[in-house]
Structures are given as structure tokens and as C-alpha cells.
Amino acid sequence: MRILILYESVTGNAKGMARILQLFFEREGATVTVGQMQQTDAAVMANYDAVIISTYTWLGGIVPPPVNDFYEDIPQVDLSKPVVVGVAGTGDPWYGKDYNTAPDLFDAAFEKAGAVVGAEPVKIEQGAEKSDMPAFAAFVKAIIAKVKDVQGHAKE
């Protein structure tokens, strides 16, 4: 199983989530590639079984400005192979209604590209804590199960 984890991070929190997710996926036997969204051509996502986004939410509840081009390219990529996707977000509750909204924006873009959402977004407050590990573990297990499910249906 080939997994692509892409992150955008300013403080290191989203990059830390990406590394944690990498470890969980590798523990499950997946081959994982990790990279920065802004340095990745969105078209490469079609080459993976699953794509995971690790992001923060910018002021006003939007995706981080450095990844606008990547984000806007997602709906133009055919991910109906299907590619399973999942999003992890970090945020600061101080922002109220705009707290951790970027994961939902990414999910909507992925659905337009024909991807299969494999798990509900994991949303944490700022940096990952030990108490967040069960949510990451459940997220990874859900993604893996969905990949196996869609691959099984593709063989039928």
C-alpha cells in the first residue's frame, strides 16, 4: 500500500502530525512518502493508494496561503482510480468559528476530484499530545480499511 502524506506547516505542528501519521502507517506495513504540499505537483496524488493532508487553518478559516495553488489544482486531478484521502488539521480554538476549518475545505476539494474520503478529519489543538494518539491510530486504521475495501471492489 502506497501512502502519500503532504503537509504545510509554519510552527511545526502540522509537520509533526505528518511524521506521527507516517509512523502509524509504517507500523501497518504501508510504504510512505512524506513531502510539503507547496513543493508537490497535485497530479502525483493519482499515483498513490491514499493521500493524507496535514495542515493548519489560516486566518479567516481558509487553507494556508502558501498552498493555494496546490489546493486549487486538486479538483482538476482525476482521483477516481479511486484514491482514498484523509485530512488532519491543527488549529487554535481562539479563532472561534474559523477553528480548524481547512480540513473540511480539503475534503470538499478531494470529493470534487473523485477521491474517496477514507476517514473523518482528525482535528487537534495546536501540537500533538499523547492524548491525541488514539485518534491518529483510529484515523490510520480507517484509511487502511477503506483502501483495502476499494481495492477489493476494483478487483471484482
N, C-alpha and C positions, 0 to 999 in steps of 0.2 A: 504494500500500500504506500503510495507516494503522497506526501503531505507538503504543502507549501504554506509557510507561516510568514506573513508580511506585517510589519509594524511601522508605526510613526510615533516617535517619542521625543519629547523635549526634556522632561525631568528624569527620564529613565524608567518611569513606572510602566509604560506600555512595552518597552523593550524587555523589562523584567518579566512581564506576563508572557511575552513571546517565548522567552527562554524556559519558563516554567512549563508552558504548554509543550514545547519541544521535548522536554524530559518525559512528560506524561505520555506523549505519542510514541517516543522511542521505547519506553517501557512496555508498550503494547506491541512492539515489533515493527512499527512503521519506519519508513525512510523519510527523513525530514530535511527540508531545505528552509533556511531562515534568511530573510532579507528585508530591506527597507522598501516600503511602498514607492517612495518618490524616485527610487533608482531601478524600478521594475516596470517593464512593459506589461500592461494589463493582459495582453494576448497570451503570455506564457501560462496564465492560470488554466487554460484549456488542456495543458499537458499533465495535469495532476488529478489524482482521485479526489482530493479535498484541498480547499484553500481556507486558511484561517487568517482573519484580520485581527490585529491587536492595536487598539487606537485610544486616543483620548478625544474629548469633545472640546471644541474651541468656543470662545465667547459667542453667545447668541445661539448656542445649540447646533453648530454646524460641524462638518468634518474639518480636520486641521487644514489650514490653507496650503501647506507645502504638498499635500496630496490631492489637491483639487483636480489636476489633470488626470491622475490615476483614477480617482473616483468617477469623474465624468466619462472616462473610457469604459468603465465596467459594463454598462448596458449594451455597448457595441460588440462585446466579446460573446461568442456563442459558447455558453457553458452548459448546453443541454445534452452533453455527452452521456450521462449528466455528471457534473462536478458538484460535489457536496461542499457546502460552505458553512462557516460559523464565525461569529464575531465576539471578541472580548473587549470590553471597554473599561477605562479607568476615568474617574472624574472626581470633582469636588462638589459635595452637596450644597455648598454655599451658593452655587449658581441656580438653585431652585428648580424651576420647570425646565431649564436647559441642562440639568444634570444628566450626564451620560446618555445623550440622545444620538450621538454619532453611530453607535452600533445598529440602531434601528434604521438609520439612513443607509448604511452599508447593506443591511439585509434587503431593503427595498430595491436597491440598485442591482443586487445579485439576482433577485427574483425576475427583474426585467431582462436579465441576461440568460434566463432559463435554468439557472442553478437550482439545486435542491438545498433548502435550508435544513441542516442536519441537527441543529440544537438551538434552543433559545439562547440569546446572547448572555454571556456572563458579564455582569456589571459590578465592579468593585470600587471602593472608595480609595482613591489615590494608590499607594503602593500595596502590593500583595502581602497578605499576612498569613500566618499559619492557618487561621480560621477560614481562609478562602480556598484552601487546598481541596476540600471535598467538592466544592462547586466546580473547580477546574477538572478534577477527576471525573465527575459525572458528565461534564461537557465533552471531554475526550471520548469517553465510552459511548456517548450518544452519537458523536460524529462517526466513530468507527463502525458502530452498528448500522448507521444509515448508509455508509459506503458499501458495506457487505450486502445490505438489502438491495440497493440499486444495482450493484454488480450482479447479484443473483438474478434479478429481473431481466437484466440485459442479456443474460445467457439463455433465457427461456425462449 
